[in-house]
Amino acid sequence: MIGLASAIAVAERGLSVTLVGERRPGEASPAAAGMLAPSVERAVGPAYDFGIAARDRYPAYVELLAERTGIRVPLNRLGILQVGLSEKGVKGLKKTALPTNRWLDPKELRELEPALSHAKGAMFNPNDGAVDNTVLLSALRKLVATGTRVTTMDDAVTGIESSESSTTVKTSSGAKYSARYVVLAAGAWVGRIPGSRFARAVEPARGQLVSYSTAPLRHVAYGPRGYVVPRDESTIGGSTMESVGFDANTTDEGIEKVRSASEEICPSLSLSKTGSSWAGLRPVTPDMLPILGRDPEYRSLIYACGHSRNGVLMAPLTGDIIADLVTGAPLSLDLSQFRPDRF
Ligand SMILES: Cc1cc2nc3c(=O)[nH]c(=O)nc-3n(C[C@H](O)[C@H](O)[C@H](O)COP(=O)(O)OP(=O)(O)OC[C@H]3O[C@@H](n4cnc5c(N)ncnc54)[C@H](O)[C@@H]3O)c2cc1C
């Protein structure tokens, strides 16, 4: 998703782009839950402001995609509920509340979401929500396929070599591509590409998800151990956070944990049939913030990786930033916390 959004944004500014990539089991973008949750998955400082700006970039972005592709990406901006299930949990939620938050007492919560009537209240995070990341990916792929400025190459990158004026990408088919700018956006695998330098800090963190065949909620809801996300006529429950290398399989234990965390938030889900379960590999950094910006030594190498738990949230805005960096446009956001050489 980061590679597609970056390629599209750069092409929109009139430049030609070659997108080199291959599909792999465990890709994060199709696996994700699609939450746009900067108020809950909360950073501090300018990174927090970046998350809010990323969320608020979405309405115009899905509009543009609908115009260009005919695909309307479902976007939920109803707000996210952090459900309190114990006195201690309620205290914790109130203590860490943002000025933009509002506490809903049990009666208000029941009126808003009858399926949460067992809870002791909830913290309401306005404007957060979710996007259907699978539909978003389809729209991005369609835009790339129907446009003229992005050429896609189905190939595995085996190494990159950078100099001040250009970077060369080598692939397993023996091809070599040189460009004035190369953007590294290879998800959890990015640090394994020889020459990727500062992306070596990125590691895979497996997340397992389940889907239920009913949709008792309209809002995304977080509980103490997980979250549930309404999508179409179904609900997604998540997720684990595991360090197991590049193993993208689900486990009985992981799925059991996710189900129990989801059903604790919304008990009626336990009555519904579970559909599929799946796993993906988040590209995580030690501080859970992306690596976004130019290589300090080689200006031709640009990092757009390590988006950790918020890559869907940040994809459209990351595309804008990459297009600014490539075209030399002034940056409107503070990226200091995302500096590639910070680890
Ligand atoms: C279970 C789960 C739940 C999540 N929930 C959310 C959420 O609710 N909200 C949110 O904002 N984020 C969420 N995320 C995080 C989000 O999915 C990621 O941060 C984001 O998708 C990363 O996008 P990416 O393009 O960097 O990586 P990916 O989607 O993994 O894409 C990387 C691409 O690079 C390709 N590639 C890798 N190496 C090479 C190579 N050497 N040569 C060629 N191609 C290569 C891969 O095959 C893949 O196509 C979740 C992730 C998971 C796993």
The ligand as a Tripos MOL2 file, in Angstrom:
@<TRIPOS>MOLECULE
LIG
   53    58     1     0     0
SMALL
NO_CHARGES

@<TRIPOS>ATOM
      1 C1         -2.9390   -7.9420   11.5660 C.3       1 LIG1
      2 C2         -2.6240   -6.5190   11.1970 C.ar      1 LIG1
      3 C3         -3.5170   -5.5140   11.5100 C.ar      1 LIG1
      4 C4         -3.2320   -4.1920   11.1480 C.ar      1 LIG1
      5 N1         -4.1560   -3.2420   11.4010 N.ar      1 LIG1
      6 C5         -3.9080   -1.9590   11.0080 C.ar      1 LIG1
      7 C6         -4.8960   -0.9630   11.2060 C.ar      1 LIG1
      8 O1         -5.9790   -1.2520   11.7010 O.2       1 LIG1
      9 N2         -4.6120    0.3100   10.8030 N.ar      1 LIG1
     10 C7         -3.4150    0.6460   10.2480 C.ar      1 LIG1
     11 O2         -3.2080    1.8110    9.9180 O.2       1 LIG1
     12 N3         -2.4630   -0.2930   10.0520 N.ar      1 LIG1
     13 C8         -2.6760   -1.5790   10.4200 C.ar      1 LIG1
     14 N4         -1.7340   -2.5360   10.2370 N.ar      1 LIG1
     15 C9         -0.4080   -2.1170    9.7690 C.3       1 LIG1
     16 C10        -0.3950   -1.8980    8.2700 C.3       1 LIG1
     17 O3         -1.0180   -2.9890    7.6660 O.3       1 LIG1
     18 C11         1.0480   -1.7470    7.7790 C.3       1 LIG1
     19 O4          1.7360   -0.7570    8.5090 O.3       1 LIG1
     20 C12         1.0660   -1.3800    6.3040 C.3       1 LIG1
     21 O5          0.1780   -2.1800    5.5660 O.3       1 LIG1
     22 C13         2.4640   -1.5020    5.7320 C.3       1 LIG1
     23 O6          2.3930   -1.3380    4.3480 O.3       1 LIG1
     24 P1          3.6490   -1.6440    3.4450 P.3       1 LIG1
     25 O7          3.2610   -1.3050    2.0460 O.co2     1 LIG1
     26 O8          4.8500   -0.9790    4.0460 O.co2     1 LIG1
     27 O9          3.9120   -3.2140    3.6340 O.3       1 LIG1
     28 P2          3.2330   -4.4710    2.9000 P.3       1 LIG1
     29 O10         1.7910   -4.3120    2.7860 O.co2     1 LIG1
     30 O11         3.7360   -5.6860    3.6100 O.co2     1 LIG1
     31 O12         3.8340   -4.4090    1.4550 O.3       1 LIG1
     32 C14         5.1960   -4.6210    1.1940 C.3       1 LIG1
     33 C15         5.3000   -5.1160   -0.2300 C.3       1 LIG1
     34 O13         6.6870   -5.2260   -0.6040 O.3       1 LIG1
     35 C16         6.8670   -6.4880   -1.2510 C.3       1 LIG1
     36 N5          8.2930   -6.8460   -1.0850 N.ar      1 LIG1
     37 C17         8.9650   -7.0240    0.0660 C.ar      1 LIG1
     38 N6         10.2540   -7.3030   -0.1850 N.ar      1 LIG1
     39 C18        10.3900   -7.2920   -1.5200 C.ar      1 LIG1
     40 C19        11.4950   -7.5170   -2.3880 C.ar      1 LIG1
     41 N7         12.7280   -7.7690   -1.9170 N.pl3     1 LIG1
     42 N8         11.2810   -7.4490   -3.7190 N.ar      1 LIG1
     43 C20        10.0500   -7.1560   -4.2090 C.ar      1 LIG1
     44 N9          8.9650   -6.9330   -3.4460 N.ar      1 LIG1
     45 C21         9.1440   -7.0130   -2.1120 C.ar      1 LIG1
     46 C22         5.9220   -7.4000   -0.5190 C.3       1 LIG1
     47 O14         5.7030   -8.5910   -1.2340 O.3       1 LIG1
     48 C23         4.6980   -6.5060   -0.4160 C.3       1 LIG1
     49 O15         3.9650   -6.5500   -1.6190 O.3       1 LIG1
     50 C24        -2.0070   -3.8740   10.5170 C.ar      1 LIG1
     51 C25        -1.1370   -4.8960   10.1750 C.ar      1 LIG1
     52 C26        -1.4320   -6.2060   10.4940 C.ar      1 LIG1
     53 C27        -0.4840   -7.2930   10.0860 C.3       1 LIG1
@<TRIPOS>BOND
     1     1     2 1
     2     2     3 ar
     3     2    52 ar
     4     3     4 ar
     5     4     5 ar
     6     4    50 ar
     7     5     6 ar
     8     6     7 ar
     9     6    13 1
    10     7     8 2
    11     7     9 ar
    12     9    10 ar
    13    10    11 2
    14    10    12 ar
    15    12    13 ar
    16    13    14 ar
    17    14    15 1
    18    14    50 ar
    19    15    16 1
    20    16    17 1
    21    16    18 1
    22    18    19 1
    23    18    20 1
    24    20    21 1
    25    20    22 1
    26    22    23 1
    27    23    24 1
    28    24    25 2
    29    24    26 1
    30    24    27 1
    31    27    28 1
    32    28    29 2
    33    28    30 1
    34    28    31 1
    35    31    32 1
    36    32    33 1
    37    33    34 1
    38    33    48 1
    39    34    35 1
    40    35    36 1
    41    35    46 1
    42    36    37 ar
    43    36    45 ar
    44    37    38 ar
    45    38    39 ar
    46    39    40 ar
    47    39    45 ar
    48    40    41 1
    49    40    42 ar
    50    42    43 ar
    51    43    44 ar
    52    44    45 ar
    53    46    47 1
    54    46    48 1
    55    48    49 1
    56    50    51 ar
    57    51    52 ar
    58    52    53 1
@<TRIPOS>SUBSTRUCTURE
     1 LIG1         1 GROUP 0 **** ****
